[in-house]
Amino acid sequence: MAIPRLNVIVTRRLPDVVEARMKELFNVELRDPDVKMSRDELVQAVKRCDVLVPCVTDQIDAGVIGQAGDRLKLIANYGAGVDHIDVATARSRGILVSNTPGVGAEDTADMVMALILGVVRRVPEGMAEMQAGRWSGWAPMDHLGGRIGGRRLGILGMGRIGQAVARRARAFGMQIHYHNRRRVHEDIEQELEATYWDSLDQMIARMDIVSINCPHTPSTFHLLNARRLKLMKASAVVINTSRGEVIDENALTRGLRAGELAGAGLDVYENGHEINPRLRELSNVVLLPHMGSATHEGRIEMGEKVLINIKTFADGHRPPDQVVPGNL
């Protein structure tokens, strides 16, 4: 007897090749048009599907999970971060959660370097001048930025992304420092020529650039708070491609406006797409719309991981990328 195909609901549009494969394997509801699901739509989705495929913009909290039907057995997240999913509540209801770790590390690390160069070399200011037709020609003292070679880079979070950032930064001649929940293996430190700091306060006070590459958890919420931001040098730059909640955005904005920090490059924000309007006014800040992992190759690889997780589950096995609450 044929095994019934799983009913899968996808909350946003995915690459065509991924959606085509999903239709081959499962009874799938694809999202068209490609707009964020409302809370009511999410509730209705979890009531009628076996597998939900959400992304970072979907808040799958205890209230949503509590209204799930008996059918829902897997939340196969399209993305590595799962702070938008109440994993513990899902687990208590017998619902597994999987994610797509490791896929976007190299792409996000590329974006970290782009933001560092953008801020330190004042790229957006130059682009704005050209696009407005204000450039009157070269002058020796115009558009002066800084050299990134020789600068101290402090990495908050030395996981896959942090290590990928370190490798790129070394190629630019930067000095690598890091703070992590656990010290990485000695071989990795030697490969990256990285200096470990047990004290985050001591590290950031000495860095020229600080790159945030740690996940958002209760322990990392406002890790860079007002007190820590004041420890940083006035010539320092903050880069965040991780989660906006790791920085106290209001405190960061105040510091930038007061000249207590030299600049910032941000790809993520504390309140999603609702960005502090005072940040937009600053010429020493580069703001991007959560583009860190946005490559064609990366999005397809993420989809392939989702497919493997669902197919493995459908075959009666544990998804290879199952998220365990105690390991978050």
Residue pairs with C-beta under 8 A, 6 or more apart in sequence:
3 314
5 25
5 26
5 27
6 26
6 27
6 50
6 51
6 310
6 314
7 26
7 27
7 28
7 29
7 48
7 49
7 50
7 51
7 71
8 22
8 26
8 27
8 28
8 29
8 49
8 50
8 51
8 52
8 53
8 310
9 28
9 29
9 45
9 48
9 49
9 51
9 52
9 53
10 19
10 22
10 28
10 29
10 30
10 31
10 53
10 78
11 31
11 36
11 37
11 42
11 45
11 52
11 53
11 54
11 55
11 58
12 31
12 34
12 36
12 55
12 57
12 78
13 19
13 30
13 31
13 32
13 34
14 22
14 30
14 53
14 78
14 299
14 303
15 296
15 299
15 300
15 303
17 300
17 303
18 299
18 300
18 303
18 304
18 306
18 307
19 28
19 30
21 303
21 307
22 28
22 30
22 307
23 30
25 307
25 310
25 311
25 314
26 51
26 310
26 314
29 45
29 49
31 37
36 57
36 58
37 45
37 58
39 59
39 64
42 54
42 58
42 59
42 60
42 64
43 64
43 67
45 52
46 52
46 60
46 64
46 65
46 67
46 68
46 69
46 72
47 67
47 68
47 69
47 72
48 69
48 71
49 71
49 72
50 71
50 72
50 73
50 74
51 72
51 73
51 74
51 75
51 76
51 310
51 313
52 60
52 72
52 74
52 75
52 76
53 76
53 77
53 78
53 306
53 310
54 60
54 75
54 77
54 78
54 84
54 85
55 77
55 78
55 79
56 79
56 81
56 84
56 290
57 84
57 272
58 84
59 84
60 75
60 84
60 85
60 86
60 90
61 86
61 89
62 86
62 89
65 86
65 89
65 90
65 93
65 95
66 89
66 93
68 93
68 95
72 95
73 94
73 95
73 96
73 313
74 95
74 96
74 97
74 98
74 309
74 310
74 313
74 319
75 85
75 90
75 95
75 96
75 97
75 98
76 98
76 306
76 309
76 310
76 313
76 319
77 85
77 97
77 98
77 99
77 100
77 306
77 323
78 100
78 302
78 303
78 306
79 99
79 100
79 293
79 302
80 99
80 100
80 101
80 102
80 103
80 104
81 99
81 215
81 216
81 243
82 97
82 99
82 323
82 328
83 215
83 216
83 217
83 243
83 245
85 97
87 97
87 323
87 325
87 328
88 325
90 96
90 97
91 97
91 325
96 313
96 318
96 319
96 322
97 322
97 323
98 306
98 309
98 313
98 319
98 320
98 321
98 322
98 323
99 321
99 323
100 301
100 302
100 305
100 306
100 309
100 321
101 160
101 321
102 160
103 293
103 298
103 301
103 302
103 305
104 161
104 292
104 293
104 298
104 302
105 160
105 161
105 163
105 164
106 164
107 292
107 293
107 294
107 295
107 297
107 298
108 161
108 164
108 213
108 241
108 292
108 293
109 161
109 164
109 165
109 167
109 168
110 168
111 241
111 267
111 288
111 291
111 292
112 161
112 165
112 168
112 211
112 213
112 239
112 241
112 292
113 165
113 168
113 169
113 172
115 239
115 241
115 265
115 266
115 267
115 286
115 288
116 148
116 153
116 169
116 209
116 211
116 237
116 239
116 265
117 123
117 148
118 124
118 265
118 286
119 237
119 239
119 262
119 263
119 264
119 265
119 284
119 285
119 286
120 145
120 146
120 148
120 209
120 237
120 263
121 145
121 146
121 148
122 143
122 144
122 145
122 284
123 286
124 283
124 286
125 143
125 283
126 143
129 135
148 172
148 173
148 174
148 209
149 172
149 173
149 174
150 173
150 174
150 175
151 174
151 175
151 208
151 209
152 174
152 175
152 177
152 206
152 207
152 208
152 209
153 165
153 166
153 169
153 174
153 175
153 176
153 177
153 207
153 208
153 209
153 210
153 211
154 177
154 178
154 179
154 197
154 203
154 204
154 206
154 207
154 209
154 210
154 211
155 162
155 165
155 166
155 176
155 177
155 178
155 179
155 194
155 210
155 211
155 213
156 162
156 178
156 179
156 180
156 200
156 210
156 211
156 212
156 213
156 214
156 223
156 224
156 246
157 178
157 179
157 180
157 212
157 213
157 214
157 215
157 242
158 166
158 178
158 180
158 184
158 188
158 194
158 213
159 180
159 213
159 214
161 213
161 241
161 242
162 178
162 180
162 211
162 213
162 214
163 184
163 188
163 192
165 211
165 213
166 176
166 178
166 192
166 194
167 192
169 176
170 176
170 192
170 193
174 209
175 193
175 195
176 192
176 193
176 194
176 195
177 194
177 195
177 196
177 197
177 203
177 206
177 207
178 184
178 194
178 195
178 196
178 197
178 203
179 196
179 197
179 198
179 199
179 200
179 203
180 196
180 214
181 214
183 189
183 196
183 198
184 194
184 196
188 194
189 195
189 196
197 203
200 223
200 228
201 228
201 231
204 210
204 224
204 228
204 231
204 232
204 236
205 231
205 232
205 233
206 233
207 232
207 233
207 236
208 233
208 235
208 236
208 237
209 236
209 237
209 238
209 239
210 224
210 232
210 236
210 237
210 238
210 239
211 239
211 240
211 241
212 223
212 224
212 238
212 239
212 240
212 241
212 242
212 246
212 247
213 241
213 242
214 220
214 223
214 242
214 246
215 242
215 243
215 328
216 242
216 243
216 245
216 246
217 328
220 243
220 245
220 246
221 245
221 246
222 245
222 246
222 247
222 248
223 246
223 247
224 238
224 246
224 247
224 248
224 252
225 248
225 251
226 248
226 251
226 254
226 255
229 238
229 248
229 251
229 252
229 255
229 260
229 261
230 255
230 260
232 238
232 260
232 261
234 259
234 260
234 261
234 262
235 262
236 261
236 262
237 261
237 262
237 263
237 264
237 265
238 247
238 252
238 261
238 263
238 264
238 265
238 266
239 264
239 265
239 266
240 246
240 247
240 264
240 265
240 266
240 267
240 268
241 267
241 268
241 292
242 268
243 268
244 266
244 268
244 269
244 270
244 271
244 272
245 270
247 270
248 270
249 269
249 270
249 271
249 276
249 279
250 276
252 261
252 264
253 276
253 278
253 279
253 282
254 260
255 261
256 263
256 264
256 279
256 282
256 284
256 285
257 278
257 282
262 284
263 284
263 285
263 286
264 284
264 285
264 286
265 285
265 286
265 288
266 279
266 285
266 286
266 287
266 288
267 288
267 289
267 290
267 291
267 292
268 290
268 292
269 275
269 276
273 289
275 287
279 285
279 287
280 287
293 299
293 302
305 321
308 319
308 320
308 321
309 319
309 320
309 321
309 322
310 319
312 318
312 319
312 320
313 319
